[in-house]
Amino acid sequence: MDDARAGVARHDDDPGQAVQDLARLLQALGDGQREGREAMSLPRLAKRSALPMSTLLRYLSVLTDAGWVALDDSKRGVQLAHLTASGTAQLRSLDEQLDGGQSVVP
């Protein structure tokens, strides 16, 4: 998560917490995909990731800049977030690190 971590460090005092939040956000999007949701509304994503909307928006900016998440507008005018192929690969790598007992936070 080096690309994403660099952008978030400007926004948060605790980079370790920011990395954990980013991982939780990616996980929430991945869980949604496994449940058959190709994309998730921002309010639903905020609730599932337990992040305030302002924090969610900052993190989504970082994740979209990294190419891991894309934002689209639905036909009803609701903004939706979904993992890109790179985001799915990053989440898979994160899952492997956690399964291997490695810490996401340095």
C-alpha positions, 0 to 999 in steps of 0.5 A: 500500500505504499502508493496509497499510504503516501497520499493519506499521510497528509490527511491523518496524524497516524499513518498506521491507522490510515493504512488499517482504514484503507485496508478495511475500505478495500476489504469492504469493497471486496466483501461487497463483490463476493456478495454480488455487488459490483459497486457500492454506494458511498453511504453504504461503504461508509457504514460497512467500513465504519468510516465517517463520510469525510474520511471515506471521501479522502481515502477514496481520493487516494485509492482512485489516484492509485488506480485501485478504486473507481467511482461511477454515477448510477442512473439514479444519480448516486455515486458508486465505488468499485474495485478495479482489477488493480484494487482486486489484486491489491486486496488479494495481496493484502489477504495473502499477507494477513494469512501469512501472519505479516502485518499490514502496518509496518 
